[in-house]
Every structure is written in structure tokens, then in C-alpha cells.
Amino acid sequence: MARLAARVGDLQQAQAERPHAGNGDQPPLYSTVEEWVTTYLLPTFPRPVGEVGMTRWHWCDQWWRHDEAVTRLTALWYGWEQARLQMTGMLPWLRELDHQLPILYGDDGPFRNCAASGDLGESRHHSSSQMPAESAPEDWWSWWD
């Protein structure tokens, strides 16, 4: 019985010392969002962009110049890095991807004014214009304090 108790203690100690998924001890698999997009996302989830008659999906070869796209793709990358460490983590991550792709690639998305290169000609990049905004009055946000 003493040997069994000692063995259980050894196993518990080994478990406590082993890095756990999602606790921040695991380094990311991809070092940048660019590496994740080009090595994982685009090859794994290809969409028909730039094809004749296919206007549902828009892409820009210079995606990194679109702040909205960088923000959304970075969030997806961070989420993917966490999800890959959990046994069923990909299920909610895929739902998030299914939500984000139509926004990113859609007719109103950040790539709406760009054209992908391919059979239709050269690629074209146009950043969306910034929306105007006025500053709030001086005491407008004081309710927060």
C-alpha cells in the first residue's frame, strides 16, 4: 500500500509540473499573424476569389494594409492558438471563423474595393476611406467616473 501511495504521489507531482494547455506556458505554433494567415488559414480555408461570376468573396494580397482585417485576423489567430491546445477547442473556434469569414471576405468587408490577381488581371489595392468622427464634448464621458 505504501508503494502504491508513493506512486500516486509521484504521478500527482509529475502532473503538477507538466505544462497545461491554455495556461500560457505553451509558445504559439505560429510566431506572427502573417505566418498564421499564409501558412494555415489561406491554405486550409480557401475561397474562390477573383473568379468570373464569383463576387461573394473578396480578398486583398496586401491584407496587412487593412486595419480591420488585421484586427479580425489577429483575433482569429489568438483564438486558434488557444483552441488548438484544448481537446474540443476547435469547435467554438470554427463557429467564430464561420462568423468572421463572411465579414472579412464579404461585399461590405475590408477588401471590397480590392481585386485579387489572377486570370482577370493585376491585383488592385484600395484602402477604405476613414469614416469621419467628431470629438465628444468635454464632459461627455464624465458619467463613467
Secondary structure, DSSP 8 states (H G I E B T S, - for coil): -HHHHHHHHHHHHHHHHS--TTSS-S--SSSSHHHHIIIIIHHHS----S-TT--S----TTGGG-HHHHHHHHHHHHHHHHHTTSTTTHHHHHHHHHHHHHHHHSTTSTTTT-B--BTTBS-B-------------TTTTGGG-
